[in-house]
Structures are given as structure tokens and as C-alpha cells.
Amino acid sequence: MNITIKELNKKEAGKVNKNLMDFRPVVCLLCGNKKKLRQRFFLSSIPLKSEAANKTFKKKLMNEFGLTYYAYDEANRKLITTAKCPECDNEKMKWEY
């Protein structure tokens, strides 16, 4: 399965899916940091609707961007959001709308 991933800025991501713009990281689940949690957006060339697509996407996201954890809106499984803690480099966050 061939998937391409493009990183988007927040403005570009908002044009793809406004619902995901209010979904943001609020605290790192490892160290409790709440400051400067950088949210990033990525666009997948195909919707992540199958286990195979998710597996391929996750591998490519790791290889190209060094990220393993991501979230998406069920209505649009092509726009992906991630975040990383600047204090401990953890990717698992508490997210809120």
C-alpha cells in the first residue's frame, strides 16, 4: 500500500477539516507539562479506514517524521494531528476540544 504524507500548517489544516482545529493537546501524560505543546498536522493521501492503512501510515510517519502517536476526526480520516512534549519528548497527550 502506497501512502504519501504531507505536513500542513494550521491554516491549511483548517481548510481540510475545521472540526480538528479545536482538538488540542492540553497536558503531557508522562511528565504533566502543559506549556508549549506543539501540535502538528499531516494529510494522508488515503483515508485511514483499515488496519492495513493505519499500519502503513504509522510506519511511514515514524520513518519520515519520527512520530508514532496520532489522532484524527472520524468524519475525515485523512487529516491527522500529533503533538510532542518539549520537556520529555513524549507524544501521548491528554487532548480536549
MISE-699314 format. One record per residue: residue in one letter; x, y, z of N, C-alpha, C in turn; residue number from 1. Coordinates in nm, 4 decimals, decimal comma. Example, Ala and Ser with C-alpha at 12.3 -4.5 7.8 and 13.67 -1.06 7.14 Angstrom:
<A; <1,3190; -0,5690; 0,7800>; <1,2300; -0,4500; 0,7800>; <1,3200; -0,3300; 0,7800>; 1>
<S; <1,2850; -0,2250; 0,7080>; <1,3670; -0,1060; 0,7140>; <1,2900; 0,0030; 0,7870>; 2>
END
This chain:
<M; <0,0856; -0,1180; 0,0000>; <0,0000; 0,0000; 0,0000>; <0,0900; 0,1240; 0,0000>; 1>
<N; <0,0644; 0,2138; -0,0916>; <0,1446; 0,3348; -0,1034>; <0,0689; 0,4541; -0,0438>; 2>
<I; <0,1269; 0,5141; 0,0581>; <0,0684; 0,6322; 0,1233>; <0,1716; 0,7440; 0,1216>; 3>
<T; <0,1266; 0,8632; 0,0866>; <0,2134; 0,9794; 0,0998>; <0,1593; 1,0662; 0,2130>; 4>
<I; <0,2503; 1,1324; 0,2823>; <0,2141; 1,2166; 0,3958>; <0,2711; 1,3562; 0,3719>; 5>
<K; <0,1856; 1,4559; 0,3874>; <0,2284; 1,5951; 0,3727>; <0,1987; 1,6682; 0,5028>; 6>
<E; <0,2985; 1,7400; 0,5557>; <0,2745; 1,8204; 0,6759>; <0,2062; 1,9506; 0,6348>; 7>
<L; <0,1040; 1,9892; 0,7106>; <0,0285; 2,1113; 0,6849>; <0,0451; 2,2088; 0,7998>; 8>
<N; <0,0342; 2,3371; 0,7706>; <0,0280; 2,4334; 0,8795>; <-0,1174; 2,4402; 0,9276>; 9>
<K; <-0,1419; 2,5112; 1,0360>; <-0,2757; 2,5134; 1,0959>; <-0,3800; 2,5720; 1,0009>; 10>
<K; <-0,3431; 2,6740; 0,9263>; <-0,4366; 2,7353; 0,8319>; <-0,4757; 2,6367; 0,7222>; 11>
<E; <-0,3778; 2,5657; 0,6665>; <-0,4053; 2,4654; 0,5633>; <-0,4919; 2,3530; 0,6191>; 12>
<A; <-0,4608; 2,3089; 0,7411>; <-0,5366; 2,2009; 0,8041>; <-0,6817; 2,2420; 0,8272>; 13>
<G; <-0,7029; 2,3687; 0,8636>; <-0,8382; 2,4190; 0,8862>; <-0,9235; 2,4166; 0,7614>; 14>
<K; <-0,8616; 2,4285; 0,6465>; <-0,9353; 2,4212; 0,5199>; <-0,9785; 2,2785; 0,4892>; 15>
<V; <-0,9048; 2,1810; 0,5404>; <-0,9360; 2,0399; 0,5180>; <-1,0432; 1,9919; 0,6156>; 16>
<N; <-1,0312; 2,0320; 0,7433>; <-1,1246; 1,9841; 0,8449>; <-1,1274; 2,0823; 0,9626>; 17>
<K; <-1,2308; 2,1628; 0,9709>; <-1,2430; 2,2613; 1,0794>; <-1,2639; 2,1948; 1,2155>; 18>
<N; <-1,3254; 2,0764; 1,2194>; <-1,3529; 2,0085; 1,3470>; <-1,2262; 1,9793; 1,4254>; 19>
<L; <-1,1188; 1,9499; 1,3571>; <-0,9948; 1,9126; 1,4247>; <-0,9180; 2,0333; 1,4798>; 20>
<M; <-0,9543; 2,1530; 1,4393>; <-0,8829; 2,2731; 1,4828>; <-0,9020; 2,3011; 1,6317>; 21>
<D; <-1,0162; 2,2662; 1,6863>; <-1,0418; 2,2893; 1,8289>; <-0,9903; 2,1753; 1,9173>; 22>
<F; <-0,9504; 2,0647; 1,8572>; <-0,8976; 1,9495; 1,9287>; <-0,7490; 1,9748; 1,9516>; 23>
<R; <-0,7115; 1,9934; 2,0786>; <-0,5741; 2,0346; 2,1058>; <-0,5160; 1,9613; 2,2259>; 24>
<P; <-0,3828; 1,9477; 2,2285>; <-0,3185; 1,8851; 2,3438>; <-0,3187; 1,9821; 2,4615>; 25>
<V; <-0,3490; 1,9304; 2,5809>; <-0,3530; 2,0177; 2,6982>; <-0,2509; 1,9798; 2,8052>; 26>
<V; <-0,2107; 1,8532; 2,8097>; <-0,1120; 1,8118; 2,9093>; <-0,0421; 1,6838; 2,8628>; 27>
<C; <0,0878; 1,6771; 2,8888>; <0,1659; 1,5568; 2,8591>; <0,1290; 1,4499; 2,9632>; 28>
<L; <0,0985; 1,3306; 2,9156>; <0,0597; 1,2237; 3,0079>; <0,1787; 1,1613; 3,0803>; 29>
<L; <0,3007; 1,1917; 3,0383>; <0,4184; 1,1351; 3,1047>; <0,4719; 1,2268; 3,2144>; 30>
<C; <0,4919; 1,3548; 3,1827>; <0,5546; 1,4437; 3,2818>; <0,4617; 1,5517; 3,3368>; 31>
<G; <0,3424; 1,5667; 3,2787>; <0,2470; 1,6651; 3,3286>; <0,2664; 1,8063; 3,2750>; 32>
<N; <0,3609; 1,8244; 3,1828>; <0,3855; 1,9566; 3,1256>; <0,2623; 2,0058; 3,0492>; 33>
<K; <0,2330; 2,1362; 3,0641>; <0,1198; 2,1972; 2,9947>; <0,1629; 2,3109; 2,9017>; 34>
<K; <0,2928; 2,3369; 2,8938>; <0,3407; 2,4531; 2,8188>; <0,4078; 2,4126; 2,6879>; 35>
<K; <0,3828; 2,4928; 2,5841>; <0,4479; 2,4798; 2,4534>; <0,4332; 2,3411; 2,3918>; 36>
<L; <0,3145; 2,2812; 2,4067>; <0,2872; 2,1528; 2,3425>; <0,2575; 2,1812; 2,1955>; 37>
<R; <0,3502; 2,1506; 2,1092>; <0,3400; 2,1860; 1,9676>; <0,2533; 2,0850; 1,8925>; 38>
<Q; <0,1418; 2,1320; 1,8446>; <0,0522; 2,0490; 1,7657>; <0,0936; 2,0557; 1,6195>; 39>
<R; <0,0940; 1,9400; 1,5532>; <0,1290; 1,9335; 1,4114>; <0,0159; 1,8644; 1,3363>; 40>
<F; <0,0049; 1,8974; 1,2090>; <-0,0996; 1,8409; 1,1241>; <-0,0380; 1,7755; 1,0012>; 41>
<F; <-0,0949; 1,6617; 0,9621>; <-0,0480; 1,5883; 0,8455>; <-0,1675; 1,5442; 0,7626>; 42>
<L; <-0,1473; 1,5391; 0,6318>; <-0,2512; 1,4934; 0,5404>; <-0,2050; 1,3642; 0,4759>; 43>
<S; <-0,2865; 1,2606; 0,4908>; <-0,2593; 1,1313; 0,4291>; <-0,3205; 1,1296; 0,2893>; 44>
<S; <-0,2547; 1,0630; 0,1967>; <-0,3057; 1,0551; 0,0598>; <-0,4291; 0,9660; 0,0496>; 45>
<I; <-0,4495; 0,8807; 0,1501>; <-0,5695; 0,7962; 0,1526>; <-0,6315; 0,8002; 0,2925>; 46>
<P; <-0,7637; 0,7812; 0,3029>; <-0,8272; 0,7760; 0,4357>; <-0,7766; 0,6552; 0,5153>; 47>
<L; <-0,7578; 0,6735; 0,6443>; <-0,7088; 0,5651; 0,7306>; <-0,8276; 0,4864; 0,7853>; 48>
<K; <-0,8929; 0,4127; 0,6971>; <-1,0143; 0,3396; 0,7344>; <-0,9908; 0,1925; 0,7632>; 49>
<S; <-0,8748; 0,1411; 0,7294>; <-0,8477; -0,0012; 0,7537>; <-0,7263; -0,0164; 0,8439>; 50>
<E; <-0,7134; -0,1346; 0,9007>; <-0,5985; -0,1629; 0,9864>; <-0,4690; -0,1565; 0,9044>; 51>
<A; <-0,4748; -0,2056; 0,7812>; <-0,3573; -0,2036; 0,6935>; <-0,3145; -0,0602; 0,6623>; 52>
<A; <-0,4103; 0,0274; 0,6351>; <-0,3791; 0,1675; 0,6058>; <-0,3171; 0,2346; 0,7283>; 53>
<N; <-0,3736; 0,2105; 0,8457>; <-0,3193; 0,2682; 0,9694>; <-0,1779; 0,2173; 0,9966>; 54>
<K; <-0,1552; 0,0895; 0,9744>; <-0,0235; 0,0306; 0,9980>; <0,0808; 0,0921; 0,9034>; 55>
<T; <0,0462; 0,1040; 0,7761>; <0,1367; 0,1631; 0,6777>; <0,1631; 0,3098; 0,7094>; 56>
<F; <0,0563; 0,3836; 0,7447>; <0,0699; 0,5254; 0,7786>; <0,1598; 0,5428; 0,9003>; 57>
<K; <0,1365; 0,4637; 1,0040>; <0,2147; 0,4755; 1,1275>; <0,3632; 0,4502; 1,1012>; 58>
<K; <0,3934; 0,3503; 1,0200>; <0,5327; 0,3193; 0,9871>; <0,5968; 0,4354; 0,9105>; 59>
<K; <0,5244; 0,4892; 0,8146>; <0,5766; 0,6000; 0,7342>; <0,5916; 0,7272; 0,8190>; 60>
<L; <0,4962; 0,7535; 0,9089>; <0,5035; 0,8691; 0,9980>; <0,6277; 0,8599; 1,0868>; 61>
<M; <0,6581; 0,7402; 1,1336>; <0,7771; 0,7190; 1,2164>; <0,9042; 0,7400; 1,1340>; 62>
<N; <0,9082; 0,6802; 1,0165>; <1,0290; 0,6880; 0,9331>; <1,0558; 0,8298; 0,8830>; 63>
<E; <0,9517; 0,9020; 0,8448>; <0,9709; 1,0343; 0,7855>; <0,9716; 1,1498; 0,8861>; 64>
<F; <0,8975; 1,1338; 0,9975>; <0,8825; 1,2457; 1,0914>; <0,9193; 1,2110; 1,2359>; 65>
<G; <0,9517; 1,0853; 1,2645>; <0,9892; 1,0447; 1,3989>; <0,8735; 1,0450; 1,4977>; 66>
<L; <0,7510; 1,0279; 1,4470>; <0,6309; 1,0294; 1,5317>; <0,5598; 0,8947; 1,5252>; 67>
<T; <0,4962; 0,8552; 1,6348>; <0,4263; 0,7273; 1,6357>; <0,2801; 0,7383; 1,6787>; 68>
<Y; <0,2435; 0,8430; 1,7505>; <0,1082; 0,8564; 1,8036>; <0,0354; 0,9676; 1,7293>; 69>
<Y; <-0,0888; 0,9401; 1,6904>; <-0,1661; 1,0410; 1,6184>; <-0,3150; 1,0241; 1,6453>; 70>
<A; <-0,3890; 1,1280; 1,6118>; <-0,5350; 1,1267; 1,6278>; <-0,5974; 1,1842; 1,5014>; 71>
<Y; <-0,7236; 1,1489; 1,4789>; <-0,7956; 1,2037; 1,3643>; <-0,9429; 1,2117; 1,3966>; 72>
<D; <-1,0133; 1,2912; 1,3195>; <-1,1580; 1,3050; 1,3309>; <-1,2223; 1,1919; 1,2516>; 73>
<E; <-1,3171; 1,1223; 1,3094>; <-1,3826; 1,0100; 1,2416>; <-1,4452; 1,0501; 1,1078>; 74>
<A; <-1,4867; 1,1758; 1,0954>; <-1,5502; 1,2221; 0,9715>; <-1,4487; 1,2405; 0,8584>; 75>
<N; <-1,3222; 1,2606; 0,8931>; <-1,2193; 1,2831; 0,7917>; <-1,0915; 1,2141; 0,8373>; 76>
<R; <-1,0724; 1,0934; 0,7946>; <-0,9564; 1,0159; 0,8384>; <-0,8323; 1,0401; 0,7536>; 77>
<K; <-0,8292; 1,1513; 0,6821>; <-0,7100; 1,1860; 0,6045>; <-0,6264; 1,2918; 0,6763>; 78>
<L; <-0,6909; 1,3764; 0,7564>; <-0,6194; 1,4798; 0,8308>; <-0,5846; 1,4255; 0,9692>; 79>
<I; <-0,4558; 1,4266; 0,9992>; <-0,4038; 1,3676; 1,1220>; <-0,3419; 1,4788; 1,2068>; 80>
<T; <-0,3554; 1,4685; 1,3384>; <-0,2883; 1,5632; 1,4275>; <-0,2010; 1,4874; 1,5264>; 81>
<T; <-0,0895; 1,5498; 1,5623>; <0,0045; 1,4932; 1,6584>; <0,0543; 1,6056; 1,7493>; 82>
<A; <0,1213; 1,5679; 1,8556>; <0,1860; 1,6663; 1,9428>; <0,3022; 1,5971; 2,0130>; 83>
<K; <0,3983; 1,6774; 2,0541>; <0,5130; 1,6233; 2,1262>; <0,5486; 1,7193; 2,2392>; 84>
<C; <0,5792; 1,6640; 2,3549>; <0,6156; 1,7443; 2,4715>; <0,7607; 1,7941; 2,4571>; 85>
<P; <0,7827; 1,9250; 2,4730>; <0,9192; 1,9776; 2,4630>; <1,0053; 1,9440; 2,5849>; 86>
<E; <0,9420; 1,9029; 2,6929>; <1,0158; 1,8718; 2,8160>; <1,0701; 1,7290; 2,8166>; 87>
<C; <0,9877; 1,6308; 2,7772>; <1,0285; 1,4902; 2,7881>; <1,0245; 1,4141; 2,6551>; 88>
<D; <0,9835; 1,4800; 2,5484>; <0,9788; 1,4216; 2,4136>; <0,8686; 1,3153; 2,3979>; 89>
<N; <0,7756; 1,3095; 2,4912>; <0,6648; 1,2141; 2,4853>; <0,5589; 1,2627; 2,3859>; 90>
<E; <0,4910; 1,1684; 2,3199>; <0,3863; 1,2032; 2,2236>; <0,2453; 1,1826; 2,2781>; 91>
<K; <0,2328; 1,1133; 2,3881>; <0,0988; 1,0843; 2,4405>; <0,0501; 1,1993; 2,5270>; 92>
<M; <-0,0591; 1,2584; 2,4830>; <-0,1144; 1,3768; 2,5461>; <-0,2585; 1,3550; 2,5877>; 93>
<K; <-0,3032; 1,4364; 2,6793>; <-0,4455; 1,4484; 2,7041>; <-0,4928; 1,5545; 2,6052>; 94>
<W; <-0,5967; 1,5216; 2,5309>; <-0,6497; 1,6108; 2,4276>; <-0,7891; 1,6577; 2,4692>; 95>
<E; <-0,8221; 1,7797; 2,4336>; <-0,9557; 1,8349; 2,4620>; <-1,0037; 1,9187; 2,3465>; 96>
<Y; <-1,1368; 1,9314; 2,3396>; <-1,1993; 2,0240; 2,2438>; <-1,2225; 2,1544; 2,3140>; 97>
END
